[in-house]
Amino acid sequence: MKKQKIGIVGAGIVGLAHAWSAAERGHAVTVFERTARASEASIRNFGMVWPIGQPEVSRPVAMVARERWLRLAERTDIWVDQVGSLHLAHHDDEWNVLREYFDFGKDGELGSHLKLLNPSQCHALSPAVQPNGFLGGLFSDMELCVNPTNAVRALPKFLNESFGVKFHFSTPVVEVGAGWIRTPGYQESQFDRIIVCSGHDFETLFPEVFRETPIRKCKLQMMRTVGQTGSWRLGPHLASGLTLRHYSSFRHCPTLKLLIERISTETPELDRFGIHVMASQDDAGRVVLGDSHEYDSDIEPFDSAEIDRLILRELTQIIQLPSWQIESRWNGTYSKYADGIVFESEPIPNVHIATGLGGSGMTLAFGVAERTWKRWSQES
Ligand SMILES: Cc1cc2nc3c(=O)[nH]c(=O)nc-3n(C[C@H](O)[C@H](O)[C@H](O)COP(=O)(O)OP(=O)(O)OC[C@H]3O[C@@H](n4cnc5c(N)ncnc54)[C@H](O)[C@@H]3O)c2cc1C
């Protein structure tokens, strides 16, 4: 493929992933980011690289991304921990779904990654598992943990030093056309190909495209504890039975509908705020806790104390921490494409939009970008 000049809008994980894949292929890449440093969804998440949440069709993309995260850890000081994940069952219906998922996967590609564990095996993996009423868990060795703020803010340095990728921070793109990007002061830069990775802010640059697209905005509330004392570690990422109704990878489990029905009958407030609970621990020992899901016109700019209370209520039923003292609370917003793992469109020749990865951008972005760049390299 002829070496090209590539312009990228957005230094979130999707923009950075495309920059990395393009630069590795020898293209000259320039990234424009409107803020002084990445500040949106890509730094506000759990830092879970989460192949287990992906259905069969997108799991290979997640596994490519996983390999790239590990490669990044080898080449930089970006922290990537191969923690795996543990789904916990504190109700019979949760245990049934986990067993069904395991039985379905055990003879296929997933088989070598999964283990169905009894309570004492789970306790050996994580001191945080709440023993009251605990029935067992599903361990997967595929999941990684990153510190999203540090990783996403360190990536530009790596891309610049290794491949000469240029970054223009504090530089909003105000218009994109065929082969050009316009920034304030009518500065115009020319490119062979432009990739727009502006996250959930899609209406600013291409309002007509997005009006026609089945894409939703989703706001999540999150919390983080203070650093846990001493060398205490959570172990794998932990997810509750509530999570089984959130990720589409569990949808084929025949008894999932019973679990969904129980939750909507017993605790409708969890459905109302889209609450399912998970925990991960960063390299500073802080435990990241979440989350809730509010969509589109239901999104309020104000964070709700009630949502935080419900998240903590559910978490304390499934995990125990040395300290529950909350250090930070925040929200994040992502865009989610309804008809696939990513929304890709070329509204103008050689202007490519890539967004809508929903709650899986950290899991998928490196794989999505590789897939796209492979396709473009073969086409030329
Ligand atoms: C609370 C929360 C928890 C999550 N947890 C996980 C998780 O554990 N695992 C996982 O896989 N995924 C998770 N996700 C999803 C993941 O964070 C997102 O899918 C991903 O970060 C989206 O990346 P992005 O690059 O598309 O968007 P963003 O991170 O929003 O980046 C877009 C960038 O474009 C810039 N931009 C926008 N418009 C312009 C413009 N006109 N000019 C210049 N720059 C512009 C913005 O400033 C921004 O920096 C979570 C998301 C949230 C909100």
PDBQT file of the ligand as one rigid body, heavy atoms in Angstrom, charges set to zero:
ROOT
HETATM    1  C1  LIG A 401     -17.965   4.523  32.787  1.00  0.00    +0.000 C 
HETATM    2  C2  LIG A 401     -17.498   3.670  31.637  1.00  0.00    +0.000 A 
HETATM    3  C3  LIG A 401     -16.984   2.402  31.884  1.00  0.00    +0.000 A 
HETATM    4  C4  LIG A 401     -16.526   1.630  30.818  1.00  0.00    +0.000 A 
HETATM    5  N1  LIG A 401     -15.871   0.450  31.079  1.00  0.00    +0.000 NA
HETATM    6  C5  LIG A 401     -15.274  -0.204  30.050  1.00  0.00    +0.000 A 
HETATM    7  C6  LIG A 401     -14.452  -1.324  30.294  1.00  0.00    +0.000 A 
HETATM    8  O1  LIG A 401     -14.134  -1.653  31.434  1.00  0.00    +0.000 OA
HETATM    9  N2  LIG A 401     -13.991  -2.039  29.244  1.00  0.00    +0.000 N 
HETATM   10  C7  LIG A 401     -14.243  -1.656  27.943  1.00  0.00    +0.000 A 
HETATM   11  O2  LIG A 401     -13.845  -2.368  27.028  1.00  0.00    +0.000 OA
HETATM   12  N3  LIG A 401     -14.938  -0.522  27.690  1.00  0.00    +0.000 NA
HETATM   13  C8  LIG A 401     -15.445   0.201  28.695  1.00  0.00    +0.000 A 
HETATM   14  N4  LIG A 401     -16.154   1.338  28.448  1.00  0.00    +0.000 N 
HETATM   15  C9  LIG A 401     -16.319   1.790  27.056  1.00  0.00    +0.000 C 
HETATM   16  C10 LIG A 401     -15.103   2.519  26.530  1.00  0.00    +0.000 C 
HETATM   17  O3  LIG A 401     -14.585   3.391  27.508  1.00  0.00    +0.000 OA
HETATM   18  C11 LIG A 401     -15.528   3.292  25.262  1.00  0.00    +0.000 C 
HETATM   19  O4  LIG A 401     -16.084   2.394  24.322  1.00  0.00    +0.000 OA
HETATM   20  C12 LIG A 401     -14.333   3.956  24.607  1.00  0.00    +0.000 C 
HETATM   21  O5  LIG A 401     -13.579   4.690  25.523  1.00  0.00    +0.000 OA
HETATM   22  C13 LIG A 401     -14.785   4.869  23.468  1.00  0.00    +0.000 C 
HETATM   23  O6  LIG A 401     -13.611   5.407  22.892  1.00  0.00    +0.000 OA
HETATM   24  P1  LIG A 401     -13.672   6.555  21.818  1.00  0.00    +0.000 P 
HETATM   25  O7  LIG A 401     -12.277   6.810  21.412  1.00  0.00    +0.000 OA
HETATM   26  O8  LIG A 401     -14.676   6.188  20.764  1.00  0.00    +0.000 OA
HETATM   27  O9  LIG A 401     -14.334   7.787  22.568  1.00  0.00    +0.000 OA
HETATM   28  P2  LIG A 401     -13.757   8.869  23.600  1.00  0.00    +0.000 P 
HETATM   29  O10 LIG A 401     -12.978   8.267  24.676  1.00  0.00    +0.000 OA
HETATM   30  O11 LIG A 401     -14.949   9.694  23.955  1.00  0.00    +0.000 OA
HETATM   31  O12 LIG A 401     -12.763   9.721  22.714  1.00  0.00    +0.000 OA
HETATM   32  C14 LIG A 401     -13.182  10.613  21.716  1.00  0.00    +0.000 C 
HETATM   33  C15 LIG A 401     -12.217  11.772  21.699  1.00  0.00    +0.000 C 
HETATM   34  O13 LIG A 401     -12.523  12.610  20.605  1.00  0.00    +0.000 OA
HETATM   35  C16 LIG A 401     -12.364  13.960  21.018  1.00  0.00    +0.000 C 
HETATM   36  N5  LIG A 401     -13.149  14.788  20.105  1.00  0.00    +0.000 N 
HETATM   37  C17 LIG A 401     -14.502  14.785  19.935  1.00  0.00    +0.000 A 
HETATM   38  N6  LIG A 401     -14.858  15.685  19.004  1.00  0.00    +0.000 NA
HETATM   39  C18 LIG A 401     -13.699  16.273  18.569  1.00  0.00    +0.000 A 
HETATM   40  C19 LIG A 401     -13.424  17.295  17.623  1.00  0.00    +0.000 A 
HETATM   41  N7  LIG A 401     -14.378  17.878  16.914  1.00  0.00    +0.000 N 
HETATM   42  N8  LIG A 401     -12.137  17.676  17.438  1.00  0.00    +0.000 NA
HETATM   43  C20 LIG A 401     -11.117  17.085  18.131  1.00  0.00    +0.000 A 
HETATM   44  N9  LIG A 401     -11.342  16.119  19.067  1.00  0.00    +0.000 NA
HETATM   45  C21 LIG A 401     -12.609  15.724  19.272  1.00  0.00    +0.000 A 
HETATM   46  C22 LIG A 401     -12.873  13.963  22.442  1.00  0.00    +0.000 C 
HETATM   47  O14 LIG A 401     -12.392  15.067  23.172  1.00  0.00    +0.000 OA
HETATM   48  C23 LIG A 401     -12.335  12.630  22.958  1.00  0.00    +0.000 C 
HETATM   49  O15 LIG A 401     -11.055  12.756  23.553  1.00  0.00    +0.000 OA
HETATM   50  C24 LIG A 401     -16.644   2.122  29.489  1.00  0.00    +0.000 A 
HETATM   51  C25 LIG A 401     -17.178   3.386  29.252  1.00  0.00    +0.000 A 
HETATM   52  C26 LIG A 401     -17.596   4.154  30.309  1.00  0.00    +0.000 A 
HETATM   53  C27 LIG A 401     -18.143   5.531  30.024  1.00  0.00    +0.000 C 
ENDROOT
TORSDOF 0
